[in-house]
Amino acid sequence: MTYKSEFLNILTERGFVHQCSDFDGLDKKLSKGVQSAYIGFDATADSLHVGSLVQIMMLYWLQQTGHKPITLMGGGTTKVGDPSGKDESRKMLTETDIEKNISGIGLIFGNYLKYGSGRADALMVNNADWLDQLNYIDFLRDYGPHFTINRMMTFESVKLRLEREQPLTFLEFNYMILQAYDFVELAKRFGTILQMGGSDQWGNIINGVELGRRTIREDGEGAHLFALTAPLLTTASGAKMGKTADGAIWLNADKLPAYDFWQYWRNTEDADVGRFLKLFTTLPLDEIARLEALQGAEINEAKKVLAFEVTKMCHGKQAAEEAADTAIKVFEQGSVGADLPSITINPARLKSGVPVIDLLVETGLASSKGEARRLIKGGGAKLNGQPISNPDHTLEPSSFLKGSDYVKLSAGKKKHALVKVQG
């Protein structure tokens, strides 16, 4: 289907759309000048991971098509906890923790959105600005009658917790009311008409749409607000985006080096390349179709393009180029690149011999000494490209090549790190 709105056309063509509360109504509204839309991000960590990239790219395309994106930071809702998709209650964070996390999360948005005072410039808002000021009794009286326990019990997030006999606290039960109220506040303050998010947020977003219709009067009628969700993303093998066996794929460089971020996308499954190019890059669709059609070993070239383009948007062109250069040196030339993760040891420690098992853990190539030992016994650990067969092997001055101040440790074919000597 073709829309009048460039935004809806782009999102549909690139695979972002799962559900919409009113396609026709939203299409008409988006065709009548600059509109604002938002996505909420709770501050549960000091960085987002790649599982949030779909939502960030939706905001990116919103701005690119002339509309105003709002990044809503959940300074208030983080104190409550969203039960959606969770088996247990969220850990309670302090005010200081939440503020620190918001600062960390906020860093990444500037790489995708232009903030400022212009009509289509992005805006960052914190829902603590209004949620912290609520009078509980007044809030219950004014908004409580618009929510029924019967309806809330039908939400998937609630049903799953109850079916698994996991406690669902009254605190969490309030989350969906507060999220709905966020939409009403943004509609009143900024004229926001659209909330977007993942498909797991559909019920919460629809609550806001309905609350706006019931409580905001426009020309004698309820406000016409809209919901738009993207599909929850999994890889072709069914794995959830954003997590690997080694941990989360964070967006902030201080949480995950740009090289590791690049490498994550380089290792994309063949069946996911075209889909990920549409979702996570700005390449033209005809170029994506060409890359997606590559067969056999040539698909690796498409994966390199994917890795470069995604890293460039998230970390900048220079970081993407350095990561690509490091990968060429490590995998194609058999040497090392400056962008590999590294640790430094002092000469005194080296002189007495350092167990390679310890270094595998310290460099992050293994999560524990037990895992490092299993890696060596399985033939997966290498020192300067040579297999390590003895779990008790130690790194000594003689381990370093003549004239070199580093050695390269490897875990399997794709994970590498440098161990350098200080001074």
Phi, psi and omega in degrees: 000139179256135181252163172288327182282125177297323181300310180294324178297314180297313181297322180292314181296328184265000173089023181274343193264127174249306180218153173217140182290333182195090182301312183297314181296318180292320179300316179295317182295317181290343180269002183248043177100185184293128177237153177251143178222157183219162170225138180265143180228110177284149188264063182273347177213169183271012173204153169272161174245181189295346174296342178265358185293328178300314180294319179297320179292330175297318177293323178301309182293329176301313180290322180296336179261017170094011181249172189255113177273141175240124174263110182267113178274133187272057177299331178270310184292336177298333180287345183259304179104123179276121180282352184301122176072009183252144177267348181209168183294148179288143176296135179283129180255153177281166176302319180297317178299315182296316179297319178297317181294320178298319178299318180293315180295320184299335182298325188284330186296329181296342177281344184244333186235151175260116179266150179168197184254003179288165184300324181254010177286146181292156181227133175253127184230149179246122183289353172295337181301328178247328182292324180291342184263359186293139169269119190302313183294315179298319181296315179299318182294319185280326187242338180304320182296345182270001179236136176245144176299322180305312182291317182295329179290343180274349181293140184302319182298324179284314183299319182297318180297318182290321179296326180274004181057036175263137181299137173239108187284160176297328178301310180293326181299333179282346186303314184295331177289317180294321179295321177297320180295326176306314182299317179298315179298316180293325177295320180288318187281321189234003182070024182295133184248347190223133168247134178242163179174185176285162184297337178290347180263005186306310182299316180296320181291318179298325175304318180292321177301314182288323179294322177297319180296327184272336189242342180254123182263128176230112181053041178082359180236166177290152180299141179261095179256164188227153177239138177217124182238153176257154178294145173291131191265131170231160177283172181301331179274001177096001180286147179283136179294141175103344181234143173228177178298336181268359179122187183288147174266090186286153178273331181282133184297332179285349176260332179210119181303150181302326180297315179295323177297312177303315184295326178301315181286327177298332181269015178304142176295146183308317185291346184260351189302308182298316181297317182289326176298322179291318186280321194248002175232172178251015179299146177300150184296328179291325176291321177297319179299321179295314180294321182294333183279351180298142184243161175059223183293338182294337180297338178296329176294322177295324179293324177294321177297315178302310182300317181295313184293318180292317179294322179299317180292321186278321187240354180102158185297319182298315180297321179294318179294319179295320179295317179296319179295319178297317180298320178298316181293320184286314190262330186255332181251350178074011178257207181234161177240153184292344186270000179293145174299147184213160171229161180238135177240153181271156184302325181297318178294320181295322183299324181275356178090126181246121179303130180298329178302317179297318183292325177299323178286314183296327179277353180085006178284341174221147184274345181203166178296325178298316178294321179298318179297318179294324179297317179294314181297330180275002178080015184266352182261137180225150175238116185053040176084354181256132181301143175260118184260339184255118179300340181264011181300140180240152176270126183228171179307325182289349180286342184272136177295151182303127178082002182253146178250020179212159168234157179253122173262141179227145173238103186074202184268344192241353182245122184223156176205158179253142171245116184250154177262133182283128173071000000 
